[in-house]
Amino acid sequence: MSVAREPCELSAVDALARLRAGRLTATALMESCLARIAAREPEVHAWAHFDPQAASAQARALDTAGGDGLAHGLPFGVKDVIDTAGQPTAYGSPIYAGHQPAADAACVAMLRRAGALILGKTVTTEFATHRPGPTANPHDAAFTPGGSSSGSAAAVAACMVPLAAGTQTGGSIIRPAAYCGVVGFKPSFGTVARQGVKQVAESLDTIGGFGRNVADAALAIAALAGRPGLAAIEPATPARLLLCRSFDAAQAQPESVAALEEAAQRLGGAGITVLERELPDACRDLGAVHPRIEYYEVARALQHEYRCHGHLLSDTLRGRIEQGLATREATYLADLRNAIRCRHEVAGWIEPGDVVLTFATQGEAPRGLVSTGSAVFNRVWTLLGLPCLALPCARGPNGLPVGIQLVGAFGADARLAAHAAWVERTLAG
Amino acid sequence: MSVAREPCELSAVDALARLRAGRLTATALMESCLARIAAREPEVHAWAHFDPQAASAQARALDTAGGDGLAHGLPFGVKDVIDTAGQPTAYGSPIYAGHQPAADAACVAMLRRAGALILGKTVTTEFATHRPGPTANPHDAAFTPGGSSSGSAAAVAACMVPLAAGTQTGGSIIRPAAYCGVVGFKPSFGTVARQGVKQVAESLDTIGGFGRNVADAALAIAALAGRPGLAAIEPATPARLLLCRSFDAAQAQPESVAALEEAAQRLGGAGITVLERELPDACRDLGAVHPRIEYYEVARALQHEYRCHGHLLSDTLRGRIEQGLATREATYLADLRNAIRCRHEVAGWIEPGDVVLTFATQGEAPRGLVSTGSAVFNRVWTLLGLPCLALPCARGPNGLPVGIQLVGAFGADARLAAHAAWVERTLAG
């Protein structure tokens, strides 16, 4: 058990156990989170919107009503590309400043069903694409928290909330998780329903979650998706570890290389088989395929904003939309066919019981807030639709967190989480 | 060329040619459509919302501005589960009566980009699921038009608009097209972006279109998706016709059996190879898999409405949501794996140049407006993600239209449309 000084520092799983045992109230947990926000938000800027009075009222009502939901009493941060009925949702764009959706997104309604409390909306880049928001890395405000789920990763890292929801189209969950030193879990494509999320690239957009350990991040997905099988993860030893440096290994910085090698060595030392494996050769072009598919789809998904509010889009996003509109239909269809073939090949490449170990990011968070970093080690896995999990395990030259990434077979999310919990325990031991 | 008395009776392709040649104005076409609506709407009830003044103003503005979009000047009906910025969108539910979305759905923005005119919103069943709206079959108001895209099919059949957009989760495009005697085109899963559509089952929901001939329906998809390759379909002879009665053939009524047999015979007589083919054996259970996946996903997608407005849902929909919530996670995951395996098997079953010929519906439209009919001959193809097209070709015992269904390989939408245009010409000849 953790030795937390404040309720907001408890893991979600610990807090839930105390809530269930009557040793903690939702109100006390919420007040502790709000106090932490009051202390850290002026520096971190994790929130696009939050209302302390409304959050407290939610918690008091839940304490009165009781319940036994999967995430009963746990405060959640929700990325501001996800609609909330009671709170404005601006999608990271001035076009939607003050916009109030008519309904909760499906995944927010599932959170409420699970007894979770929606503390507020976390900062996203512009429509979960490129232009950063104001969020800083909670470990050092001179560095980016990563993106596009910047606020969700930073809020969890700063103990403002135990859990948060984000989305990933390229590397928007894994990258900020690694930069902020928390666990990010992008489940298999399609795991969490996207109704009510501002979609940008339908073949890629995936909702996921953040927590401060593996079981917490899995619990976030359990609540978002209504999948109780992810709610109580126990560590399980994988049969084999596939060490995959990927076709872009040359872009990894020394701290990421060191973290990967050390993790492989220590896990091998714990008695499992470690095999060096490259992705099937068919996947070699996917790093180039991903942005072409993304931009083609973004151009369509954000066509309304491009037509009616183009001057309020960033130059980068407008350029991507124009690139997507200029992409030939045949190119897009060939890229999609290529991706589908690779998904099928990879299904045979990862055997049941395998876990893939690979880079989470190029290195620790880059300095400055003008860029949220590169998705080079994320976009191929996203395009393949596989469940991915970022696990913090080292520090870089600036003392910032460095993570590794674990990847599982499509649909085997609970198994990946169990293997990741074993990896987490083994590396901590 | 057609010998139309009124502009509203022109095919979309004919009207577009006249608009481009300056022999027809968008205003004249719109006024003709509005006059037809005034004449037929009191009986047909195809529209959830339309504003004649606004529609006329749109047309006049387009005539002034000019342009050369894919669908320049063509009035569209848009199913009322698809958001429109300037017109209310109620999703077929009293929960959203008068609801005004903040933005156009992606596909509506693409229509505007193509120069199409959004005449109004067409009647949908409750959230594109079961409870019918007021729409009647334009051929005989005592019969259902089918659903869930009831208003779109009926509006096109009654020459109120040349083109309309709909969605299909089970059989919601193919069935109403067949019942109303128009061409319905459900493209490959994912062809048209779903941002801004009220999704109910994310693995299944597919946006498609209606027209009064194959080239028109393909033009609708071209405009909705921004796929110019579908905008000018020319008939192409398929290499082989796979006559597939499907595992549910026993549920076909005599008029559908006769329509299928006669079509196969006449197409064979036109010189192409006709082969009797059943779907791969792995697909045998998909008819049962489809509703389990659908309900599991509907329960999540409509969780907000279930939690906050449950008393305004139909008993049927509430029951389905509860069934979906009770479905075990392992069952859903096994069903999804099964569907993915079948999609892969079917990719080898349909060879390039093949077109599948199968039932569109059990028979002609059932009497009464309490049910929109059965999706038994649609849901497996929808789950497989394949492009499907309904083609009217016969009449049933009550004198109502009877259709056949043509199915192509995933992603080969333009090829399916070209083959369907050949089938259409051959059966008309």
Interface residues (C-beta under 8 A of the other chain):
Chain A: A85 Y96 H99 P101 A102 A103 D104 A105 A106 C107 V108 A109 M110 R112 R113 G190 A193 R194 Q195 G196 K198 Q199 V200 E202 S203 A225 G226 R227 P228 G229 E297 A299 R300 A301 L302 Q303 H304 E305 Y306 R307 C308 L325 E329 A330 L333 L336 R337 I340 H344 G411
Chain B: A85 Y96 H99 P101 A102 A103 D104 A105 A106 C107 V108 A109 M110 R112 R113 G190 A193 R194 Q195 G196 K198 Q199 V200 E202 S203 A225 G226 R227 P228 G229 E297 A299 R300 A301 L302 Q303 H304 E305 Y306 R307 C308 L325 E329 A330 L333 L336 R337 H344 F410 G411
